[in-house]
Amino acid sequence: MHPIPQPPTASHDHEIESLAEFDEVLAEHGTLAQYRLQALDLTPRTEALLNADCEGAVFLGCLMTPEAATHVRATGALVFPPVPNLPFNPYRGHTYTPQELFADLDRGYEATPDAGTYAWFERTKTDGDIFTSMLRSVHDDSVSDALDELLTGAQVVGIMGGHAMERGTQAYEGAARLGRALARDGLTVATGGGPGAMEAANLGAYASPCDDEMLTEALRILAKAPSFRPSVTDWARTAFDVRGRWPEGGTSVAIPTWFYGHEPPNAFAAHIAKYFANATREDGLLARCNAGVVFLPGAAGTVQEIFDNATPNYYESRGEPTPMVLVDRAHWTDRHPTWPLLRSLAKDRSMESKITLVDRIEDAPAALKRLRG
């Protein structure tokens, strides 16, 4: 019996997530011992596997020939084989791309991997099968690991707001201009990854390297399909029309969930960390916004995010409080009076100097910069 593989001291340095990394590790170190290999097709590397030391290695969802799989097990590796007939890879080593989630969009949104994964989730989320719940958990943990690697050293600012904000409106344009301004300030924009304000902010970050006229024209194109209802297909196609016309857009992050699978992810974030568990997604999104969060007008979901963000700031459970900027005084004091409660919680605490309310979306970048010091 082989001992349980022990985690290496620097785990990310011991993860192999591409064939190029596989070749580099063997060339430099001559061993796979204690490495973690994720979601690779290793069938072209059979000879290398047959000659490699695999003591303590873990193979997560890697394709191998039967001969290679037998050898790595015999030499001390732990093998988690690929799971057949799944619309997603639970062991994935990277975040998603829009092209990956929307593959086959030309046949309609229902044919895409995103829609297929949501359909699988709907079929299995209440079936009580420990295997399917394990697959969801493994997937979400893999996505979190990939997101941590992606954002190492980044200054991340969150932009939160409602999914109902339609393209072609002044509010949508304002959210896009906000995303562009923050991205041009050198921040990594992160959103909940859905339609509405979330899409607008990711669009703005995408537009950040381009001239100002690009965003104006992109907004005009997108207004042809104002909402993902009634047709996700038409809504998504207009986004890819924009991407096709301006292919060299800026990068941002989207963190959506199949829990709200009726809301498709938007196509403007370069990196999409999509989760099954909404609680994991919400906490993970806000926890990674180390440069602060801007809250645009929204309803229940945005209110929840405000206080999900306020709680660790209140207790300082993640360290020093991070900035919180609420936009639209009437919305947050009269329509949904969140600001008075937030201000009362913050009184006489460290977070008091890290929260503010502004009237206009144009005021948010300067407010955020002031709170960040």
FITORDREN-424594 format. One record per residue: residue in three letters; x, y negated, z of N, C-alpha, C, CB in turn. Coordinates in steps of 0.001 Angstrom, whole numbers, plus 500000, padded with zeros to 6 digits. Glycine has a CB too. Layout:
<atoms>
ALAXYZXYZXYZXYZ/...
</atoms>
This chain:
<atoms>
MET500839501195500000500000500000500000500875498753500000499051499995501219/HIS500551497837499116501338496601499029500818495578500035501290496017497594/PRO501704494756500592501258493713501520500431492667500795502459493052502207/ILE499578491960501567498787490868500999499719489755500559497744490339502022/PRO499568489261499317500437488166498855500311486951499755500097487779497410/GLN501447486408500166501448485236501027501560483974500181502598485308502050/PRO500856482911500588500910481682499797502294481069499845499874480677500294/PRO502826480617498706504103479925498713504002478586499424504602479727497296/THR505131478044499841505134476790500596504562475635499781506548476452501046/ALA505016475491498552504503474428497671503617475082496624505675473613496993/SER502324475209496928501448476055496125501317475561494683500079476129496767/HIS501187474240494469500998473753493110502226474023492238500689472261493129/ASP503413474056492866504624474357492114504675475821491711505856473998492928/HIS503838476640492312503831478071492024502585478493491255503931478861493315/GLU501908477535490630500760477862489797501175477807488330499578476895490074/ILE500776478831487585501064478896486153499733478841485421501875480197485776/GLU499526477773484638498219477529484037498291477407482512497613476270484623/SER499441477726481936499582477725480480500684478702480098499895476292479941/LEU500658479131478842501712480024478366503065479318478352501376480545476968/ALA503054478021478112504311477270478144504926477317479540504080475805477711/GLU504093477162480578504595477267481952505082478684482248503499476865482958/PHE504370479684481742504771481081481921506174481298481364503765482034481232/ASP506386480845480148507695481019479512508775480248480258507645480565478049/GLU508449479052480712509418478226481425509837478866482741508842476843481681/VAL508868479408483489509176480035484782510090481239484588507878480464485503/LEU509765482096483625510601483276483407511990482888482912509936484221482408/ALA512059481867482066513364481445481560514224480847482668513191480432480430/GLU513589480104483590514344479410484628514604480276485849513616478168485044/HIS513620481099486230513730481847487478513836483353487278512552481548488344/GLY513387483846486137513488485275485865512560486145486665514852485716486102/THR511532485555487285510610486325488123509240485647488168511179486484489552/LEU508215486461488396506869485944488648506470486153490105505851486621487720/ALA507385486608490916507079486909492319506519485678493024508338487413493052/GLN505383485882493710504694484862494505504017483771493671505670484223495444/TYR504023483891492352503328482900491530501844483228491426503954482828490129/ARG501049482205491133499615482351490887499357481991489424498765481442491861/LEU498828482920488667498586482721487248497089482628487016499208483863486406/GLN496633481554486376495204481276486251494735481293484805494880479939486870/ALA493752482146484532492944482098483312493783482053482040492035480900483352/LEU494790482909481951495654482945480773495395484194479938497126482888481189/ASP495540484051478630495557485212477749497007485666477643494944484883476329/LEU497342486696478413498724487172478481498985488353477557499064487558479898/THR498034488671476709498260489800475797499457489563474872497007490055474960/PRO499765488314474460500981488136473659502272488214474485500925486806472945/ARG502157488319475812503333488344476681503483489716477360503235487228477746/THR503008490764476712503046492104477310504471492527477634502402493126476370/GLU505379492365476710506762492798476939507380492056478119507611492577475677/ALA507121490745478199507661489973479320507088490451480645507369488485479133/LEU505804490771480670505186491272481903505775492607482316503677491406481727/LEU506027493463481351506554494801481659507953494737482240506560495668480411/ASN508633493631482044510003493495482550510107492493483699510930493074481426/ALA508984492012484186509010490967485210508797491547486604507946489911484917/ASP509437490923487582509167491210488988507891490466489372510377490790489908/CYS506850491185489788505550490570490099505167490721491568504466491181489231/GLU506132491011492418505843491198493834505176489960494421507126491523494604/GLY503980490141494990503272489036495626502601488071494672504206488289496469/ALA502667488318493365501990487450492411500484487711492440502551487666490989/VAL499709486709492029498257486852491934497837486427490532497518485999493034/PHE497136487330489837496651487062488488495143486818488573496987488253487509/LEU494733485592488280493337485188488418492693485058487044493226483860489193/GLY491892486046486663491158485981485407492039485981484185490311484777485388/CYS493166486651484215494085486683483077493827487918482216495549486664483563/LEU493818487721480907493716488834479973495073489506479836493201488358478596/MET495102490840479996496327491615479835496002492934479158497015491857481198/THR496996493528478519496808494876478011496708495828479193497965495287477058/PRO496056496985479038495982497959480141497358498339480667495250499215479686/GLU498323498466479780499682498828480190500281497759481098500578499034478959/ALA500113496486480709500664495394481508499951495271482844500569494078480746/ALA498626495416482836497865495325484087498294496409485063496359495433483811/THR498506497620484563498950498725485420500323498427486004498985500048484629/HIS501203497869485180502564497583485635502574496508486722503436497144484455/VAL501855495403486515501934494321487501501316494750488828501230493060486974/ARG500270495567488775499713496101490026500722497000490729498415496882489750/ALA501395497844489952502341498793490529503546498107491143502796499768489480/THR503848496909490657505013496191491190504636495151492241505761495514490060/GLY503387495212492734503033494410493899502168493200493655504234493971494538/ALA501559493110492484500689491959492207499242492274492573500783491554490722/LEU498502491232492833497059491337493057496364490800491812496608490551494351/VAL495473491598491227494859491252489956493352491077490111495164492322488911/PHE492858489884489770491427489617489679491093489530488186491021488285490455/PRO490518490567487622490313490580486166489253489591485732489928491971485699/PRO489257489224484444488193488348483930486827488975484130488412488045482444/VAL485832488131484342484458488610484531483744488520483184483699487773485636/PRO483262489643482658482635489607481332481260488941481354482507491016480782/ASN480874488441480196479519487934479945479145486728480806478521489034480178/LEU480124485906481146479848484661481851479990483492480878480802484489483070/PRO479156482455481014479301481281480152480369480307480651477976480562480042/PHE481059480641481746482112479794482300483219480691482838481555478855483422/ASN484369480114483090485498480852483654485668480449485113486807480586482846/PRO485403481341486058485503480941487465486930480661487913484915482010488338/TYR487912481129487164489307480969487573490025479856486806490048482274487383/ARG489291478979486170489892477980485293490971477178486021488816477040484748/GLY492001476802485282493097476065485884493057474574485644494370476592485386/HIS492092474098484842492035472681484488490594472180484585492598472446483062/THR490455470865484683489129470269484588488606470446483162489164468763484988/TYR487322470181482985486708470303481665486998469053480827485181470525481794/THR486817469212479526486815468072478612485407467946478028487896468242477474/PRO485038466758477532483730466636476878483584467586475694483512465205476412/GLN484671467753474942484612468639473776484328470085474199485933468567472983/GLU484847470486475342484623471850475827483174472047476261485569472166476994/LEU482651471131477036481292471292477543480244471138476446481030470289478644/PHE480561470313475436479593470055474368479931470804473075479521468564474089/ALA480753471826473162481046472632471972479735473166471386482016473810472319/ASP479669473217470073478479473691469345477297472726469445478061475054469872/LEU477569471460469753476490470472469814475798470327468465477033469117470270/ASP476507470642467378475883470548466065474706471496465913476899470828464992/ARG474629472522466773473489473445466771472437473058467807473967474869467032/GLY472645471915468458471717471457469483472291471666470872470384472179469355/TYR471902470796471795472465470865473149472260472232473786471843469794474030/GLU471153472900473491470867474189474104471926475231473783469517474684473657/ALA472712475015472707473739475976472306475088475692472961473893475967470800/THR475204474625473740476502474246474296476845475057475546476516472758474626/PRO478142475173475877478537475825477127477934475163478359480038475830477248/ASP477773473839478322477178473156479473475753473639479717477189471636479261/ALA474949473682478667473573474148478801473523475623479168472802473906477508/GLY474429476425478591474451477849478913474807478114480359475422478563478022/THR475728477330480893476111477497482301474978477077483220477375476685482621/TYR474275476002482858473123475596483661472043476666483644472555474269483152/ALA471797477268482493470796478339482404471196479522483279470619478797480940/TRP472485479873483278472965480956484155472747480591485621474468481248483895/PHE473057479348485979472885478893487352471418478968487781473407477462487504/GLU470522478545486910469102478599487229468623480041487436468294477932486120/ARG469187480975486671468784482381486801469308483005488081469273483183485607/THR470451482561488557471141483284489632471166482572490983472534483551489215/LYS470797481294491032471035480540492264470210481026493445470750479093492029/THR469106481711493185468279482206494294468132483724494269466903481560494249/ASP469028484420493559468856485873493438469414486638494633469522486365492175/GLY470110485945495545470631486609496730471803487530496468469555487378497371/ASP472365487488495271473474488369494908474782487745495374473503488628493375/ILE475476488425496274476714487882496827477776487711495749477240488785497937/PHE477691488533494690478684488430493619478524487126492855478568489618492661/THR477300486758492500477116485517491758477417484297492629475691485435491215/SER477086484365493903477413483238494777478927483124494951476725483398496153/MET479610484262494972481071484232495051481670483602493799481629485650495247/LEU481121483947492633481625483376491385481467481864491375480899483986490184/ARG480331481366491862480131479914491925481160479269492859478694479585492400/SER481398479904493989482346479345494961483768479358494423482283480122496274/VAL484151480457493786485495480536493218485675479468492133485758481947492638/HIS484659479318491288484718478296490251484911476907490854483450478329489403/ASP484092476567491851484153475224492421485488474981493117483001475011493406/ASP486032476010493752487337475856494388488425475653493335487659477082495260/SER488325476368492216489293476197491129489221474788490562489048477227490017/VAL488003474266490409487837472902489895488436471890490880486334472590489645/SER488209472088492171488783471177493170490304471187493117488310471557494576/ASP490880472367492970492328472490492879492844471744491649492744473974492826/ALA492160471910490515492559471225489293492434469709489442491714471710488117/LEU491388469260490123491171467824490317492251467228491205489789467566490927/ASP492630467955492251493706467476493129495003467306492347493921468449494305/GLU495311468284491508496528468184490697496456466988489750496749469480489897/LEU495300466800489137495116465721488172495305464348488803493741465812487548/LEU494796464155490017494738462820490628495899462530491570493448462663491377/THR496871463401491623498025463173492494498674461829492166499055464320492350/GLY498743460963493148499377459660492973498515458586492343500573459822492163/ALA497284458919491940496421457948491273495689457068492281495415458664490378/GLN495433455823491890494574454932492659493180455033492043495115453437492655/VAL492282455687492757490969456042492210489897455133492796490635457525492500/VAL489105454526491910487971453711492342486687454364491843488094452241491816/GLY485737454536492735484456455117492363483466454044491941483888455927493517/ILE482659454369490941481533453513490559480287454374490627481725452883489117/MET479398454051491565478191454830491792476971454019491354478072455242493283/GLY475978454715490826474756454057490415473789455051489820475050452953489424/GLY472584454595489533471502455479489148471612456038487739470228454768489282/HIS471035457236487543471045457890486235469989457292485296470807459396486398/ALA469039456533485832467923456039485022468275454795484204466749455733485914/MET469421454194484454469821452988483726469982453321482238471147452402484307/GLU469233452643481391469231453001479972470253452215479173467860452784479385/ARG470762452871478143471583452181477162470775451038476520472091453176476081/GLY471459449994476140470781448867475501470287447822476470469637449360474704/THR470438448059477779469999447096478783471179446255479262469335447817479971/GLN470869445106479863471920444261480424472631444960481567471342442934480904/ALA471878445738482347472483446451483471473523447458482976471400447167484300/TYR473190448184481913474127449168481350475383448465480836473455449976480203/GLU475193447371480120476345446621479619477209446119480772475883445441478751/GLY476572445650481844477327445169482997478156446263483634476394444581484021/ALA477584447461483755478325448583484334479503448975483455477402449786484538/ALA479311448898482135480401449210481211481525448185481340479883449254479761/ARG481171446921481442482191445882481579482928446017482910481557444487481464/LEU482220446456483940482868446703485230483893447829485109481818447051486306/GLY483487448936484490484427450038484313485653449619483529483752451194483619/ARG485441448803482487486566448324481684487493447443482513486060447551480461/ALA486914446536483290487731445619484091488580446375485112486837444601484808/LEU487986447350485781488733448094486797489825448951486167487787448974487616/ALA489519449560485014490536450349484324491685449457483857489919451095483127/ARG491371448262483388492429447335482961493258446829484127491826446158482225/ASP492717446932485344493480446590486549494399447729486985492529446231487687/GLY494417448809486221495307449922486526494716450984487425496527449409487147/LEU493407450922487684492751451902488533492172453034487694491651451239489366/THR492080454202488300491425455344487665489955455324488054492098456695488080/VAL489073455132487097487637455065487346487088456485487499486907454308486196/ALA486317456698488549485654457978488779484168457740489003486279458721489989/THR483335458580488410481882458462488567481287459832488853481232457841487300/GLY479985459835489101479268461089489265479061461848487972477955460831489891/GLY479473461264486859479573461998485614478317462167484798480083463283485896/GLY477201461607485246475952461789484532475642460644483597474836461959485498/PRO474362460495483230473929459390482363473843458073483138472565459713481728/GLY473250457067482505472949455808483185474189455031483563472137456070484412/ALA474203454531484804475320453728485288476623454506485251475047453243486698/MET476540455810485489477744456643485476478360456677484083477420458070485948/GLU477532456920483079478041456930481711478601455564481342476937457339480725/ALA477892454514481708478337453166481355479726452882481921477337452121481865/ALA479978453261483168481283453018483784482373453824483093481243453361485275/ASN482088455086482764483074455889482028483308455318480631482609457355481928/LEU482253454830479990482395454178478692483316452968478805481020453756478145/GLY483127452157479840483971450983480016485437451343480154483527450205481221/ALA485721452387480935487106452833481063487637453336479732487222453930482123/TYR486770454029478968487165454511477648487519453337476731486036455359477024/ALA486794452232476875487006451052476026488187450202476469485764450203476012/SER488771450483477613489757449571478197490996449320477337490191450104479508/PRO491505450281476538492684449968475719492336449229474422493427451247475384/CYS491072449143474097490632448585472809490365447084472937489359449314472305/ASP490179446421471797489816445010471852488376444876472351489982444341470458/ASP488019443659472743486719443450473376485556443749472432486615442024473879/GLU485777443572471127484699443813470172484306445289470120485113443338468786/MET485247446169470454484937447601470423483778447926471337486156448425470819/LEU483808447407472574482739447717473521481411447160473036483070447158474908/THR481422445963472477480185445378471951479571446271470877480454443977471380/GLU480387446763469976479896447613468898479481448988469429480969447765467810/ALA480238449516470386479869450808470969478513450734471660480938451270471964/LEU478271449648472361476983449475473030475851449423472015476986448203473884/ARG476109448798470870475087448731469826474774450129469279475548447802468683/ILE475796450934469051475599452290468538474830453139469551476957452948468210/LEU475217453066470799474599453899471836473135453537472062475368453764473143/ALA472786452283471854471404451844472078470415452549471157471297450341471883/LYS470894453208470102469998453958469219469366455148469938470758454441467983/ALA470016455630470975469467456726471793469534456271473246470264458091471574/PRO468556455492473719468658454831475022468783455775476212467474453970475222/SER468209456964476101468157457869477247468389459306476796466804457746477976/PHE468761460157477746468897461584477448467533462265477344469743462272478523/ARG466482461536477637465132462026477400464541461261476210464240461864478681/PRO463910461904475267463509463314475276464549464260474693462234463472474519/SER465641463735474115466582464601473399467998464409473911466529464325471894/VAL468495465392474652469900465362475067470799465421473837470220466538476031/THR470380466168472835471190466319471619471450464970470969470496467255470619/ASP470402464182470743470577462873470118471413461949470998469217462236469830/TRP471155461991472284471885461150473251473374461475473213471330461351474691/ALA473712462751473222475119463152473221475779462870471875475246464636473563/ARG475043463079470798475642462859469470476063461411469265474661463263468375/THR475276460468469762475672459065469604476959458778470377474543458126470082/ALA477118459428471541478358459249472304479553459778471517478263459962473670/PHE479392460934470891480493461473470098480711460671468819480229462932469756/ASP479680460005468335479869459075467219480825457949467627478505458488466759/VAL480624457433468840481501456379469354482924456912469514480972455837470706/ARG483050458081470107484382458670470298485067458909468959484281459991471080/GLY484306459333467964484890459583466657485377458312465981483892460271465777/ARG484669457222466195485058455953465574486260455342466279483888454968465591/TRP486342455522467603487481455019468378488068456187469177487049453837469335/PRO488896457012468545489343458247469204490403458045470283489879459183468179/GLU491023456891470334492116456669471294491624455893472510493279455912470625/GLY490622456396473176490073455703474334490879455939475594488659456129474559/GLY490561455143476620491215455281477910490660456458478693491064454007478712/THR491374456834479736490988457997480541490218457581481788492225458803480940/SER489332458440482217488631458293483491488173459673483911487418457294483385/VAL487538459741485063487142461021485655485639461027485887487900461280486984/ALA485014462160485599483590462354485891483444463590486763482750462495484576/ILE482576463491487764482388464616488691480884464896488810483022464304490110/PRO480318465590487826478880465908487835478612467273488473478320465884486400/THR477376467719488376476991468991488991475885469664488202476545468775490436/TRP475953471003488139474855471762487539473653471855488475475328473161487166/PHE473827471424489736472683471361490646471631470411490086473127470906492060/TYR472092469340489448471213468427488713471394468667487216471514466935489078/GLY471266469900486809471585470279485441470676469687484401471557471731485317/HIS469508469187484816468650468503483850469271467181483409467258468259484448/GLU470265466686484160471028465507483770472333465979483135471299464568484997/PRO472523465785481850473752466251481212474943465392481607473594466254479697/PRO476152465923481503477328465093481742477506464104480596478593465967481905/ASN478162463000480865478427462067479764479747462411479088478452460609480277/ALA479905461916477872481029462337477030482202461367477046480561462514475621/PHE482218460379477949483256459353477884484388459533478886482642458023478090/ALA484242460439479831485348460712480744486297461714480096484827461247482108/ALA487584461473480225488564462407479667488599463702480459489953461773479643/HIS488319463601481756488424464753482650487099464910483400489622464586483653/ILE486494466078483277485199466335483908485351467490484896484104466658482838/ALA485139467201486158485178468223487207483738468550487583486004467738488466/LYS483176469543486915481766469852487130481622471001488119481078470200485799/TYR480705470829489072480518471773490173479136472418490126480720471069491514/PHE479035473563490777477731474149491051477148473558492341477840475688491157/ALA477961473430493380477482472972494690477503471456494756478340473566495826/ASN476336470840494889476276469385494905476947468800496144474835468925494833/ALA476825469467497290477444468944498506478965468874498348477071469819499721/THR479554469903497761480996469909497517481366468804496548481454471271496974/ARG480551468637495527480796467610494524480717466210495120479803467744493385/GLU479672465929495903479493464594496474480646464245497410478156464507497225/ASP480961465152498325482023464885499287483361464749498580482089465995500340/GLY483590465617497584484851465565496872485030464302496065484972466736495981/LEU483962463830495459484017462596494680484394461421495567482673462330493990/LEU483675461253496655483913460100497520485252460208498242482783459961498535/ALA485648461408498625486917461575499334488108461193498470487067463007499805/ARG487959461331497164489079461037496270489137459572495848488994461908495044/CYS488152458771496244488128457354495863488954456548496861486664456815495801/ASN490261456701496792491151456079497775491318454580497575492497456735497725/ALA490877454054496428490953452606496189489614451921496421491429452330494768/GLY488615452666496894487321452077497194486223452522496249487427450596497163/VAL484995452078496555483824452451495773482964451214495543483011453567496484/VAL482473451078494308481497450037493963480149450712493784481915449251492663/PHE479140450231494502477806450813494452476870449893493683477265451072495872/LEU476465450331492502475505449587491692474085449930492141475695449901490182/PRO473091449161491727471724449467492134471332450896491753470753448472491503/GLY470735451592492703470280452961492491469207453293493501471448453960492592/ALA468809454536493515467738454972494419468300455956495443466569455623493623/ALA467600457071495671467944457976496771469371458497496671466982459142496801/GLY469781458901495459471122459466495319472202458472495666471333459964493918/THR472046457226495243473054456211495521473042455820496995472825454979494645/VAL471855455768497603471764455503499042472500456591499821470282455424499494/GLN472294457833499418472998458946500068474508458765499946472570460299499450/GLU474975458366498762476412458197498548476975457065499394476699457936497076/ILE476195456012499596476679454913500439476986455410501838475649453777500499/PHE476083456195502400476307456627503780477221457842503869474985456938504444/ASP477299458627502791478338459664502749479721459019502777478181460550501483/ASN479845457857502142481103457123502142481320456387503464481134456134500980/ALA480228455865504026480347455079505260480747455933506458479036454376505556/THR480317457188506496480567458015507685482055458214507966479901459367507521/PRO482872458676506999484304458784507306484972457437507524485011459511506197/ASN484442456366506928484979455039507223484675454632508663484406454003506250/TYR483484454982509116483062454656510485483943455388511508481568455029510696/TYR484134456683511293484916457498512233486413457505511917484396458921512231/GLU486785456937510781488174456953510315488716458373510227489055456118511241/SER487849459295509820488245460698509747489172460993508581487027461564509646/ARG489220460080507596490161460231506485491267459190506566489431460120505143/GLY491429458590507724492425457547507884491787456178507805493511457680506835/GLU492558455203507391492088453823507334490881453708506401493219452886506866/PRO489859452946506793488668452797505936489014452252504560487652451879506602/THR488252452697503575488437452247502196487330451265501821488450453452501219/PRO487584450389500843486614449341500493485289449886499969487211448425499461/MET484204449186500316482869449464499808482262448148499327481970450139500902/VAL481938448086498039481345446889497450479955447241496948482230446322496296/LEU478919446612497519477545446795497069477173445643496146476565446880498275/VAL476544445964495028476214444973494008474704444782493921476778445394492639/ASP474259443527493971472862443097493834472213442927495210472060444117492989/ARG472280441705495690471798441390497043470319441737497214472018439906497350/ALA469489441386496239468060441662496373467795443164496451467287441051495199/HIS468508443928495659468282445373495642468627445997496988469108446030494533/TRP469793445624497550470270446299498761469823445649500065471755446356498740/THR469106444500499981468562443911501211467039443948501249469037442478501356/ASP466381443912500084464918443886500038464337445198499499464445442718499176/ARG464739445573498280464133446751497649464496448028498398464577446862496184/HIS465750448220498659466239449358499454467203448786500486466946450465498546/PRO466713448362501653467524447574502594468635448381503271466631446980503654/THR469595448753502479470734449535502942471807448650503572471328450328501788/TRP471996447461503027473056446582503493472916446208504972473078445333502656/PRO471743445842505483471661445505506911472102446659507815470238445100507264/LEU471733447884507470472137449026508285473639449254508185471379450289507855/LEU474183449166506983475628449361506813476398448313507601476017449299505321/ARG475938447065507546476627445987508257476553446192509773476020444624507877/SER475405446670510251475286446896511703476173448044512162473828447187512084/LEU476315449086511333477219450186511668478666449704511721477078451326510649/ALA479017448808510809480407448375510692480817447356511755480638447791509329/LYS479865446742512404480168445652513339481180446081514393478889445165514019/ASP482230445271514528483287445460515525484110446732515303482680445495516904/ARG484059447290514105484891448444513779485847448076512650484017449665513383/SER486829448921512427487824448628511385487179448474510022488876449727511331/MET486080449196509781485464449155508463484756447836508172484490450284508328/GLU484566446993509213483836445744509016484513444866507962483722444983510341/SER485830444887507918486559444058506958486675444728505597487941443739507489/LYS486103445921505462486231446675504218484904446805503472486787448051504507/ILE483866446100503905482580446164503208482157444769502780481496446805504104/THR481468444692501664480958443402501211479774443627500273482072442581500504/LEU478985442589500121477821442585499235477979441414498276476473442483500046/VAL477856441682496977477962440617495980476671440550495173479182440848495044/ASP476400439375494637475167439183493885475246439756492473474835437715493819/ARG476400439557491824476506439895490404477579440953490182476818438640489572/ILE477367441758489180478325442812488870479677442223488462477780443713487754/GLU479649441011487887480894440354487478481775440002488676480583439092486681/ASP481160439924489872481912439570491072482596440771491710480998438919492077/ALA482258441986491269482733443191491944484248443389491851482039444391491368/PRO484890443213490684486341443449490644487126442559491618486853443222489236/ALA486775441277491668487493440382492581487211440756494033487096438913492323/ALA485972441152494345485639441553495704486426442790496111484139441813495832/LEU486517443738495204487271444960495491488743444638495726487124445972494339/LYS489281443794494890490706443426495040490950442743496385491155442491493884/ARG490023441900496800490154441216498087490122442208499252489039440179498252/LEU489204443156499204489091444136500280490287445071500323487818444939500122/ARG490863445349499161492040446224499131493278445536499680492306446697497715/GLY493205444192499700494348443438500247495463443336499220494877444103501534/
</atoms>
